[in-house]
Amino acid sequence: MRTRSKVLTGVLAVVMLLIVGAIATSWAPDQPVAALAAAAKGYRHFKLKVGKDDPNNDVNAAVALRKIVGPECEIATDANMAWTVEKSLAFAAGVVNEKISYLEQPLADDDLPGLEALAHATKLPLASDEAIHAVSDISTQAKAGASWIGLKLIKLGTFSAMRRALDVCDDHGVRPVLACKIAESSIGAAALSHLAVTVRECATGVSFTHSYLARDVCASPLQVSNGRVAPREVPGHGVEPDVDYLMRQRC
């Protein structure tokens, strides 16, 4: 009989690729190329960073991304608290035909009245991320209208807290978004990968961010291959810090 760890060996966590949104009225030159290349490599989940002063610029970016990756790929969007209710509604109206999975944290993390108003005014699903500081925040955000909840291991602190958070999501009928914070190393990514392959439903891609680092702190970083990550079959999380490199970075 195989152990649970052996059963999970080779199970792949589906990766979500972060795409920087429109700059002024057009994309940065490398973004369409990066999105097309990623889709060709097997990425099926994309998160478009939005939040421009003029939401129409981000509408244009979402429309362009949909044309590039095709109808079968998932596109989510993330405004990182940059918008008002009015700007969020303008964006939602502009992408109504683009199959956007959700708009993440368009409003300030403490704007519960705004979240309630926005949820009642649009059919675009809303996600809460910056507003989640503890497991107890999930219920508050879900009751206010969030249908997706961003969960970060580095914020909640332990696997047991993450499991509790996932249970609370189930209780409220909301979906989890598993993610690293921007510029986490392979240490955090490896830990999240082990959790991700145990989640019953992970309807959106898992956001790993270590590949955006100029230099990982691990000698052998967690590898992303064709839009997938597999936890390594070695003791612990599967990665080790490069101690010599870290010692050289000391002030």
MARKOLSE-69383 format. One line per field, with one value per residue: residue in one letter; residue number from 1; x, y, z of N, C-alpha, C, CB in turn. Coordinates in steps of 0.02 Angstrom, whole numbers, padded with zeros to 5 digits. Glycine has a CB too. Example, Ala and Ser with C-alpha at 12.3 -4.5 7.8 and 13.67 -1.06 7.14 Angstrom:
MARKOLSE-69383
r (A/S)
k (1/2)
n.east (00660/00642)
n.north (-00284/-00112)
n.up (00390/00354)
ca.east (00615/00684)
ca.north (-00225/-00053)
ca.up (00390/00357)
c.east (00660/00645)
c.north (-00165/00002)
c.up (00390/00394)
cb.east (00565/00704)
cb.north (-00224/-00030)
cb.up (00452/00286)
//
This chain:
MARKOLSE-69383
r (M/R/T/R/S/K/V/L/T/G/V/L/A/V/V/M/L/L/I/V/G/A/I/A/T/S/W/A/P/D/Q/P/V/A/A/L/A/A/A/A/K/G/Y/R/H/F/K/L/K/V/G/K/D/D/P/N/N/D/V/N/A/A/V/A/L/R/K/I/V/G/P/E/C/E/I/A/T/D/A/N/M/A/W/T/V/E/K/S/L/A/F/A/A/G/V/V/N/E/K/I/S/Y/L/E/Q/P/L/A/D/D/D/L/P/G/L/E/A/L/A/H/A/T/K/L/P/L/A/S/D/E/A/I/H/A/V/S/D/I/S/T/Q/A/K/A/G/A/S/W/I/G/L/K/L/I/K/L/G/T/F/S/A/M/R/R/A/L/D/V/C/D/D/H/G/V/R/P/V/L/A/C/K/I/A/E/S/S/I/G/A/A/A/L/S/H/L/A/V/T/V/R/E/C/A/T/G/V/S/F/T/H/S/Y/L/A/R/D/V/C/A/S/P/L/Q/V/S/N/G/R/V/A/P/R/E/V/P/G/H/G/V/E/P/D/V/D/Y/L/M/R/Q/R/C)
k (1/2/3/4/5/6/7/8/9/10/11/12/13/14/15/16/17/18/19/20/21/22/23/24/25/26/27/28/29/30/31/32/33/34/35/36/37/38/39/40/41/42/43/44/45/46/47/48/49/50/51/52/53/54/55/56/57/58/59/60/61/62/63/64/65/66/67/68/69/70/71/72/73/74/75/76/77/78/79/80/81/82/83/84/85/86/87/88/89/90/91/92/93/94/95/96/97/98/99/100/101/102/103/104/105/106/107/108/109/110/111/112/113/114/115/116/117/118/119/120/121/122/123/124/125/126/127/128/129/130/131/132/133/134/135/136/137/138/139/140/141/142/143/144/145/146/147/148/149/150/151/152/153/154/155/156/157/158/159/160/161/162/163/164/165/166/167/168/169/170/171/172/173/174/175/176/177/178/179/180/181/182/183/184/185/186/187/188/189/190/191/192/193/194/195/196/197/198/199/200/201/202/203/204/205/206/207/208/209/210/211/212/213/214/215/216/217/218/219/220/221/222/223/224/225/226/227/228/229/230/231/232/233/234/235/236/237/238/239/240/241/242/243/244/245/246/247/248/249/250/251)
n.east (00043/00027/00096/00020/00100/00170/00069/00038/00150/00212/00092/00022/00029/-00069/-00013/-00032/-00003/00065/00021/00073/-00026/-00103/-00006/-00023/-00112/-00083/-00006/00142/00287/00336/00236/00121/00191/00248/00132/00078/00181/00180/00053/00071/00161/00087/00024/-00129/-00197/-00214/-00171/-00215/-00142/-00223/-00293/-00272/-00286/-00381/-00502/-00535/-00417/-00371/-00474/-00452/-00331/-00372/-00460/-00369/-00282/-00370/-00392/-00265/-00236/-00344/-00510/-00518/-00431/-00410/-00442/-00406/-00420/-00335/-00340/-00278/-00325/-00341/-00449/-00607/-00783/-00854/-00758/-00726/-00848/-00855/-00749/-00795/-00909/-00850/-00783/-00874/-00898/-00786/-00760/-00706/-00640/-00638/-00632/-00506/-00487/-00530/-00558/-00517/-00450/-00527/-00652/-00795/-00933/-00922/-00884/-01000/-01092/-01037/-01041/-01177/-01206/-01144/-01116/-00994/-00885/-00811/-00657/-00573/-00422/-00305/-00384/-00391/-00329/-00329/-00398/-00527/-00571/-00622/-00758/-00818/-00788/-00847/-00982/-01002/-00997/-00892/-00840/-00732/-00582/-00426/-00288/-00143/00000/00108/00049/-00053/00019/00034/00016/-00094/-00176/-00203/-00277/-00388/-00437/-00472/-00576/-00668/-00694/-00761/-00874/-00940/-00965/-00875/-00736/-00563/-00413/-00257/-00098/00069/00148/00207/00367/00410/00522/00586/00571/00450/00367/00384/00329/00195/00162/00155/00043/-00053/-00075/-00153/-00275/-00449/-00528/-00463/-00497/-00443/-00285/-00131/-00036/00128/00276/00413/00486/00499/00600/00762/00866/00853/00844/00873/00977/00937/00805/00624/00547/00453/00359/00293/00178/00150/00181/00269/00278/00430/00501/00573/00647/00565/00520/00573/00664/00818/00898/01024/01157/01285/01270/01176/01252/01343/01265/01247/01242)
n.north (-00060/00109/00253/00408/00517/00459/00433/00562/00601/00669/00726/00869/01042/01168/01309/01485/01617/01776/01926/02082/02224/02344/02482/02650/02673/02557/02393/02344/02315/02180/02102/02044/01950/01871/01817/01742/01651/01584/01524/01436/01350/01282/01347/01384/01468/01636/01788/01951/02101/02243/02411/02540/02721/02756/02646/02595/02573/02457/02373/02363/02293/02172/02124/02110/02013/01904/01877/01834/01719/01639/01558/01456/01467/01522/01684/01794/01945/02078/02213/02264/02353/02477/02547/02636/02607/02650/02651/02517/02462/02515/02447/02314/02318/02336/02216/02117/02020/01942/01828/01834/01772/01824/01980/02040/02111/02253/02367/02465/02377/02386/02427/02383/02423/02470/02353/02276/02354/02349/02212/02193/02265/02215/02072/02016/01909/01936/01948/01934/01986/02068/02103/01995/01954/01866/01705/01728/01837/01789/01750/01875/01943/01859/01869/01999/01996/01941/01811/01737/01696/01753/01660/01652/01570/01630/01735/01681/01590/01452/01278/01219/01328/01369/01257/01270/01389/01350/01263/01353/01428/01330/01315/01435/01432/01488/01510/01462/01554/01511/01573/01641/01782/01928/01903/01800/01670/01509/01437/01472/01446/01308/01256/01298/01226/01094/01102/01139/01027/00949/01004/00995/01058/01163/01285/01387/01442/01414/01541/01559/01646/01646/01633/01758/01821/01896/01822/01673/01617/01488/01353/01261/01300/01284/01205/01262/01189/01187/01254/01191/01128/01014/00947/00905/00742/00722/00734/00848/01012/01005/01091/01180/01311/01415/01426/01481/01583/01665/01704/01786/01895/01963/02111)
n.up (00000/-00042/00037/00094/00056/-00048/-00139/-00177/-00244/-00390/-00422/-00494/-00466/-00533/-00617/-00603/-00711/-00690/-00768/-00818/-00833/-00945/-01003/-01001/-01146/-01208/-01212/-01120/-01219/-01212/-01157/-01231/-01308/-01207/-01148/-01255/-01277/-01155/-01154/-01260/-01201/-01110/-01005/-00928/-00848/-00810/-00732/-00738/-00702/-00652/-00630/-00672/-00686/-00780/-00812/-00936/-01006/-00947/-00979/-01117/-01112/-01056/-01154/-01258/-01204/-01194/-01330/-01364/-01285/-01306/-01298/-01204/-01097/-00927/-00865/-00739/-00642/-00557/-00452/-00342/-00238/-00300/-00353/-00357/-00317/-00429/-00534/-00535/-00576/-00705/-00766/-00753/-00834/-00956/-00982/-00995/-01091/-01093/-01018/-00883/-00736/-00605/-00515/-00422/-00263/-00288/-00213/-00065/00076/00190/00152/00171/00151/00019/-00049/-00031/-00102/-00230/-00258/-00267/-00379/-00492/-00598/-00610/-00530/-00369/-00283/-00126/-00056/-00003/00102/00184/00330/00432/00476/00522/00447/00330/00336/00356/00236/00142/00176/00142/00006/-00070/-00177/-00202/-00115/-00068/-00015/00077/00124/00188/00253/00337/00408/00453/00406/00465/00494/00363/00321/00403/00353/00223/00254/00308/00194/00119/00202/00179/00047/-00043/-00154/-00146/-00177/-00203/-00164/-00176/-00099/-00186/-00252/-00166/-00114/-00173/-00059/00006/-00104/-00125/-00007/-00021/-00135/-00090/-00009/-00104/-00187/-00109/-00097/-00115/-00213/-00330/-00415/-00486/-00552/-00459/-00387/-00402/-00362/-00364/-00480/-00532/-00470/-00473/-00423/-00343/-00172/-00153/-00199/-00292/-00368/-00355/-00489/-00628/-00750/-00907/-00862/-00743/-00577/-00481/-00320/-00241/-00219/-00093/00072/00188/00128/00004/-00052/-00027/00062/-00011/00072/00067/-00027/00041/00151/00090/00063/00178/00275)
ca.east (00000/00067/00081/-00011/00151/00187/00012/00039/00209/00197/00032/00044/-00009/-00076/00016/-00061/00048/00048/00034/00067/-00078/-00090/00031/-00058/-00166/-00057/00033/00215/00303/00349/00182/00085/00236/00253/00069/00072/00230/00158/-00003/00099/00197/00041/-00011/-00200/-00224/-00179/-00197/-00197/-00139/-00258/-00293/-00254/-00332/-00435/-00515/-00539/-00353/-00367/-00522/-00417/-00281/-00408/-00484/-00310/-00259/-00416/-00378/-00200/-00235/-00400/-00568/-00515/-00389/-00441/-00413/-00428/-00392/-00317/-00330/-00237/-00354/-00328/-00508/-00670/-00839/-00871/-00708/-00734/-00907/-00837/-00709/-00839/-00952/-00809/-00758/-00931/-00896/-00718/-00754/-00660/-00659/-00651/-00593/-00479/-00475/-00531/-00568/-00476/-00464/-00576/-00712/-00849/-00992/-00907/-00886/-01070/-01124/-01010/-01066/-01248/-01213/-01112/-01115/-00925/-00867/-00761/-00612/-00540/-00353/-00275/-00431/-00385/-00273/-00336/-00451/-00592/-00591/-00654/-00830/-00838/-00784/-00897/-01048/-01006/-01006/-00836/-00852/-00665/-00542/-00354/-00257/-00071/00032/00153/00007/-00088/00074/00043/-00026/-00157/-00217/-00227/-00329/-00447/-00461/-00505/-00639/-00714/-00715/-00813/-00934/-00974/-00976/-00830/-00679/-00498/-00360/-00193/-00047/00124/00154/00255/00439/00430/00573/00566/00553/00378/00334/00384/00281/00129/00150/00133/-00026/-00097/-00095/-00199/-00338/-00500/-00544/-00423/-00528/-00401/-00215/-00093/00012/00196/00309/00486/00518/00508/00659/00825/00907/00820/00889/00886/01024/00898/00737/00567/00541/00388/00367/00231/00122/00137/00232/00262/00319/00485/00499/00632/00625/00549/00484/00602/00715/00864/00929/01094/01185/01343/01243/01146/01305/01374/01219/01242/01268)
ca.north (00000/00171/00304/00469/00557/00427/00444/00631/00612/00678/00767/00934/01103/01209/01374/01545/01664/01847/01967/02153/02251/02397/02542/02702/02643/02497/02347/02345/02277/02109/02066/01998/01895/01827/01781/01694/01598/01545/01482/01382/01304/01244/01387/01391/01515/01699/01842/02016/02156/02302/02463/02605/02776/02748/02574/02574/02547/02388/02336/02348/02241/02109/02102/02087/01950/01851/01860/01800/01653/01599/01554/01401/01485/01563/01750/01830/02012/02099/02285/02282/02409/02540/02577/02651/02567/02674/02627/02444/02448/02530/02391/02255/02325/02330/02148/02072/01967/01914/01769/01848/01730/01867/02042/02034/02168/02318/02421/02463/02315/02397/02457/02333/02450/02472/02284/02256/02391/02324/02144/02197/02303/02181/01999/01994/01886/01976/01911/01973/01963/02110/02107/01934/01957/01809/01660/01758/01886/01756/01755/01945/01960/01819/01898/02064/01986/01908/01741/01705/01719/01742/01629/01651/01536/01676/01778/01643/01567/01380/01234/01208/01388/01366/01207/01300/01438/01313/01238/01410/01442/01280/01330/01493/01422/01530/01473/01488/01571/01499/01616/01671/01854/01946/01894/01747/01625/01440/01409/01481/01413/01235/01242/01305/01172/01035/01114/01145/00963/00915/01040/00958/01095/01223/01301/01437/01423/01435/01593/01556/01708/01642/01638/01829/01845/01897/01767/01638/01603/01416/01333/01225/01326/01244/01213/01266/01158/01185/01278/01145/01119/00952/00945/00858/00682/00721/00755/00919/01046/00987/01140/01200/01377/01419/01460/01522/01644/01706/01733/01840/01951/01996/02180)
ca.up (00000/-00046/00087/00066/00023/-00111/-00184/-00202/-00284/-00461/-00431/-00517/-00450/-00593/-00603/-00633/-00733/-00681/-00827/-00804/-00877/-00993/-00985/-01040/-01186/-01242/-01170/-01125/-01280/-01204/-01125/-01277/-01326/-01149/-01140/-01309/-01265/-01097/-01176/-01301/-01157/-01069/-00954/-00942/-00800/-00814/-00690/-00767/-00654/-00676/-00579/-00701/-00672/-00828/-00818/-01006/-01026/-00924/-01021/-01179/-01099/-01046/-01220/-01296/-01175/-01214/-01400/-01368/-01253/-01330/-01255/-01155/-01040/-00876/-00851/-00680/-00640/-00489/-00450/-00283/-00200/-00335/-00384/-00322/-00342/-00496/-00582/-00538/-00617/-00774/-00791/-00757/-00892/-01017/-00993/-00985/-01141/-01095/-00974/-00828/-00678/-00547/-00505/-00355/-00220/-00322/-00165/-00005/00113/00243/00124/00168/00116/-00052/-00074/-00034/-00157/-00293/-00268/-00287/-00442/-00549/-00598/-00610/-00463/-00334/-00238/-00074/-00045/00048/00158/00225/00376/00477/00455/00539/00396/00273/00345/00346/00165/00106/00190/00107/-00066/-00104/-00194/-00202/-00058/-00076/00043/00072/00180/00224/00294/00389/00451/00463/00365/00500/00482/00294/00317/00433/00305/00169/00281/00313/00125/00104/00241/00151/-00024/-00083/-00181/-00126/-00225/-00168/-00195/-00140/-00107/-00237/-00238/-00120/-00142/-00180/00007/00012/-00160/-00114/00046/-00049/-00184/-00053/00012/-00162/-00215/-00063/-00096/-00151/-00273/-00342/-00479/-00520/-00546/-00400/-00405/-00375/-00384/-00359/-00546/-00549/-00435/-00510/-00396/-00289/-00116/-00153/-00251/-00343/-00359/-00376/-00561/-00661/-00816/-00946/-00823/-00688/-00526/-00443/-00259/-00248/-00177/-00048/00140/00198/00074/-00060/-00073/00027/00052/-00030/00131/00047/-00058/00092/00192/00052/00060/00243/00277)
c.east (00044/00047/00049/00040/00169/00131/00016/00100/00189/00132/00054/-00001/-00010/-00056/-00023/-00004/00024/00068/00023/00021/-00055/-00049/00005/-00113/-00142/-00018/00106/00234/00311/00290/00142/00128/00242/00190/00061/00120/00209/00101/00022/00135/00151/00008/-00084/-00234/-00182/-00212/-00170/-00199/-00171/-00254/-00271/-00306/-00393/-00448/-00519/-00473/-00346/-00419/-00488/-00366/-00315/-00433/-00426/-00284/-00304/-00404/-00315/-00205/-00293/-00454/-00564/-00474/-00428/-00404/-00446/-00394/-00383/-00300/-00291/-00259/-00350/-00390/-00561/-00723/-00854/-00822/-00712/-00792/-00893/-00797/-00753/-00883/-00913/-00786/-00813/-00929/-00829/-00707/-00702/-00684/-00678/-00609/-00571/-00465/-00473/-00532/-00521/-00498/-00516/-00642/-00767/-00913/-00982/-00911/-00958/-01106/-01101/-01037/-01139/-01256/-01183/-01116/-01043/-00906/-00810/-00720/-00583/-00472/-00320/-00319/-00427/-00321/-00272/-00394/-00520/-00616/-00629/-00730/-00854/-00839/-00836/-00967/-01058/-01011/-00948/-00854/-00788/-00625/-00468/-00323/-00182/-00041/00075/00113/-00026/-00040/00086/-00002/-00094/-00204/-00244/-00283/-00394/-00479/-00498/-00572/-00690/-00739/-00771/-00878/-00975/-00986/-00934/-00769/-00613/-00454/-00294/-00138/00010/00118/00208/00326/00454/00480/00544/00548/00478/00340/00329/00333/00210/00113/00126/00061/-00073/-00120/-00141/-00268/-00389/-00519/-00501/-00442/-00489/-00329/-00183/-00040/00078/00235/00385/00521/00529/00569/00720/00871/00870/00870/00903/00932/00989/00825/00683/00554/00468/00398/00299/00170/00104/00196/00219/00306/00371/00480/00563/00607/00611/00510/00513/00652/00758/00893/01002/01130/01243/01320/01214/01199/01338/01330/01213/01273/01333)
c.north (00062/00218/00364/00510/00526/00436/00513/00646/00617/00714/00838/00990/01146/01280/01429/01593/01735/01886/02040/02184/02308/02453/02597/02668/02580/02454/02365/02298/02202/02069/02021/01939/01845/01786/01727/01635/01553/01499/01423/01330/01264/01282/01395/01440/01579/01750/01908/02069/02218/02357/02531/02657/02773/02674/02550/02547/02474/02344/02315/02292/02173/02080/02075/02020/01892/01830/01819/01728/01609/01590/01503/01418/01528/01630/01778/01898/02034/02173/02308/02346/02476/02578/02596/02603/02586/02648/02551/02425/02463/02474/02330/02259/02315/02260/02096/02013/01930/01854/01780/01810/01772/01930/02042/02103/02235/02377/02414/02404/02324/02426/02405/02361/02452/02403/02261/02290/02363/02254/02144/02227/02268/02106/01972/01971/01927/01932/01959/01943/02004/02115/02047/01938/01898/01766/01691/01809/01854/01763/01826/01963/01922/01848/01965/02057/01955/01835/01702/01736/01702/01716/01624/01620/01583/01723/01740/01604/01493/01341/01224/01268/01389/01314/01234/01351/01405/01286/01294/01431/01394/01297/01387/01487/01468/01489/01503/01505/01563/01537/01630/01746/01868/01936/01848/01701/01555/01407/01413/01445/01337/01216/01246/01249/01109/01042/01110/01077/00924/00948/01005/00993/01157/01247/01353/01417/01448/01485/01583/01615/01704/01650/01710/01859/01847/01840/01737/01625/01528/01398/01297/01246/01276/01258/01215/01239/01153/01204/01234/01145/01053/00956/00890/00801/00675/00744/00831/00948/01030/01037/01158/01269/01370/01460/01504/01587/01691/01740/01791/01903/01989/02065/02183)
c.up (00000/00010/00054/00029/-00044/-00162/-00216/-00244/-00357/-00474/-00446/-00493/-00513/-00576/-00638/-00650/-00723/-00743/-00808/-00856/-00921/-00963/-01031/-01080/-01222/-01193/-01173/-01182/-01270/-01178/-01172/-01296/-01269/-01140/-01193/-01298/-01207/-01115/-01217/-01259/-01111/-01013/-00975/-00895/-00800/-00767/-00717/-00713/-00685/-00622/-00606/-00683/-00718/-00838/-00889/-01032/-01006/-00960/-01086/-01170/-01090/-01112/-01261/-01270/-01195/-01286/-01407/-01343/-01274/-01278/-01200/-01093/-00991/-00871/-00788/-00681/-00568/-00489/-00389/-00249/-00235/-00356/-00333/-00348/-00414/-00549/-00590/-00583/-00691/-00805/-00801/-00819/-00957/-01032/-00989/-01033/-01142/-01049/-00919/-00766/-00618/-00551/-00432/-00324/-00257/-00274/-00106/00039/00168/00218/00115/00136/00040/-00084/-00081/-00093/-00224/-00309/-00291/-00357/-00502/-00541/-00601/-00540/-00434/-00288/-00186/-00060/00010/00110/00204/00266/00424/00452/00467/00487/00338/00277/00331/00272/00125/00115/00154/00032/-00103/-00117/-00204/-00145/-00070/-00011/00031/00134/00221/00269/00352/00433/00457/00416/00399/00492/00411/00287/00348/00385/00248/00192/00286/00243/00104/00139/00210/00076/-00068/-00102/-00160/-00186/-00188/-00203/-00147/-00146/-00160/-00211/-00179/-00154/-00151/-00114/00017/-00043/-00149/-00060/00018/-00098/-00149/-00030/-00048/-00188/-00169/-00063/-00141/-00216/-00277/-00412/-00519/-00510/-00481/-00421/-00367/-00403/-00383/-00426/-00568/-00514/-00482/-00488/-00338/-00233/-00110/-00212/-00308/-00336/-00382/-00450/-00583/-00732/-00849/-00904/-00765/-00640/-00490/-00380/-00265/-00198/-00137/00021/00144/00140/00006/-00088/-00013/00012/00031/00023/00112/00015/-00006/00136/00156/00050/00127/00240/00319)
cb.east (-00048/00058/00145/-00044/00214/00200/-00054/00037/00260/00195/-00014/00049/00023/-00148/00090/-00114/00068/00082/-00012/00136/-00136/-00155/00110/-00008/-00192/-00013/00022/00249/00365/00407/00136/00063/00306/00268/00010/00086/00299/00137/-00054/00148/00247/00076/00024/-00234/-00228/-00178/-00177/-00245/-00066/-00333/-00249/-00246/-00297/-00418/-00578/-00562/-00296/-00378/-00585/-00383/-00240/-00466/-00518/-00255/-00254/-00488/-00373/-00148/-00234/-00375/-00627/-00488/-00325/-00441/-00423/-00411/-00437/-00258/-00397/-00165/-00320/-00287/-00537/-00691/-00901/-00873/-00637/-00743/-00967/-00798/-00652/-00882/-00984/-00751/-00703/-00996/-00910/-00669/-00737/-00656/-00603/-00638/-00636/-00414/-00409/-00590/-00641/-00482/-00400/-00547/-00696/-00864/-01008/-00839/-00847/-01106/-01108/-00933/-01059/-01287/-01181/-01039/-01155/-00877/-00847/-00795/-00555/-00583/-00312/-00262/-00502/-00386/-00274/-00348/-00446/-00587/-00530/-00634/-00849/-00789/-00714/-00895/-01058/-00946/-01020/-00771/-00895/-00629/-00567/-00319/-00287/-00043/00074/00195/-00047/-00139/00062/00029/00008/-00145/-00176/-00169/-00307/-00429/-00403/-00460/-00628/-00679/-00656/-00790/-00915/-00934/-01047/-00809/-00684/-00462/-00368/-00177/-00078/00194/00171/00245/00470/00367/00635/00620/00591/00360/00371/00454/00290/00122/00213/00179/-00033/-00062/-00033/-00171/-00328/-00563/-00619/-00344/-00597/-00415/-00176/-00061/-00016/00231/00287/00506/00477/00446/00674/00861/00978/00788/00858/00819/01078/00907/00729/00503/00577/00359/00399/00222/00064/00124/00234/00282/00274/00552/00487/00690/00678/00612/00485/00549/00681/00921/00925/01103/01207/01387/01189/01099/01358/01389/01150/01276/01214)
cb.north (00001/00205/00325/00510/00564/00353/00435/00679/00556/00611/00764/00935/01141/01206/01376/01579/01652/01876/01947/02189/02273/02424/02532/02740/02693/02516/02275/02325/02304/02100/02114/02035/01922/01868/01829/01727/01628/01592/01524/01411/01342/01188/01457/01323/01484/01726/01833/02035/02170/02285/02444/02599/02843/02783/02557/02633/02588/02385/02379/02411/02259/02119/02161/02140/01955/01874/01923/01838/01660/01533/01538/01340/01522/01528/01798/01791/02063/02058/02320/02288/02414/02526/02530/02726/02577/02750/02648/02415/02489/02597/02375/02249/02394/02374/02132/02109/01995/01967/01707/01926/01682/01830/02107/01993/02158/02322/02422/02529/02290/02444/02490/02308/02520/02503/02237/02275/02466/02322/02103/02238/02370/02203/01972/02051/01812/02033/01876/01974/01967/02179/02115/01870/02022/01832/01593/01792/01922/01682/01734/01992/01944/01746/01907/02107/02050/01913/01736/01715/01687/01807/01560/01723/01477/01716/01811/01596/01592/01360/01167/01194/01452/01348/01142/01335/01481/01256/01206/01470/01437/01210/01349/01556/01432/01594/01470/01437/01645/01423/01681/01646/01889/02019/01961/01706/01623/01400/01447/01555/01428/01211/01292/01373/01158/01023/01181/01183/00921/00915/01114/00950/01115/01208/01327/01509/01449/01373/01663/01488/01765/01575/01602/01868/01801/01965/01792/01572/01628/01376/01287/01148/01391/01260/01157/01340/01088/01116/01285/01073/01179/00890/00934/00893/00619/00768/00736/00959/01121/00977/01203/01148/01419/01451/01408/01483/01626/01663/01680/01817/01927/01954/02230)
cb.up (00062/-00114/00126/00122/00067/-00100/-00146/-00144/-00273/-00494/-00369/-00592/-00390/-00620/-00624/-00586/-00807/-00618/-00887/-00803/-00836/-01021/-00992/-01088/-01237/-01303/-01192/-01057/-01309/-01157/-01093/-01339/-01345/-01085/-01144/-01377/-01250/-01040/-01216/-01352/-01115/-01041/-00945/-00937/-00728/-00886/-00615/-00825/-00633/-00693/-00523/-00778/-00679/-00896/-00781/-01050/-00995/-00849/-01036/-01206/-01036/-00997/-01258/-01292/-01099/-01206/-01442/-01329/-01178/-01352/-01297/-01187/-01064/-00808/-00912/-00614/-00678/-00461/-00451/-00304/-00133/-00396/-00434/-00333/-00298/-00498/-00560/-00468/-00593/-00778/-00741/-00694/-00893/-01011/-00942/-00993/-01210/-01077/-01016/-00814/-00660/-00482/-00522/-00356/-00184/-00368/-00141/00035/00144/00295/00056/00238/00142/-00065/-00027/00032/-00152/-00290/-00204/-00236/-00434/-00555/-00657/-00635/-00465/-00294/-00278/-00008/-00110/00021/00133/00180/00415/00551/00491/00606/00369/00270/00415/00383/00138/00130/00265/00124/-00097/-00061/-00256/-00272/00008/-00097/00058/00061/00155/00174/00251/00357/00516/00537/00354/00574/00496/00247/00353/00500/00278/00144/00350/00348/00077/00124/00313/00165/-00040/-00044/-00258/-00082/-00255/-00167/-00218/-00168/-00040/-00260/-00225/-00096/-00096/-00215/00064/00011/-00225/-00093/00104/-00083/-00225/00007/00046/-00217/-00231/00007/-00119/-00108/-00275/-00335/-00467/-00494/-00604/-00364/-00390/-00393/-00340/-00328/-00598/-00532/-00374/-00499/-00374/-00313/-00050/-00158/-00221/-00337/-00398/-00333/-00596/-00662/-00810/-00976/-00866/-00715/-00475/-00486/-00197/-00241/-00220/-00075/00191/00209/00085/-00109/-00103/00035/00116/-00102/00183/-00003/-00110/00135/00209/-00019/00039/00297/00306)
//
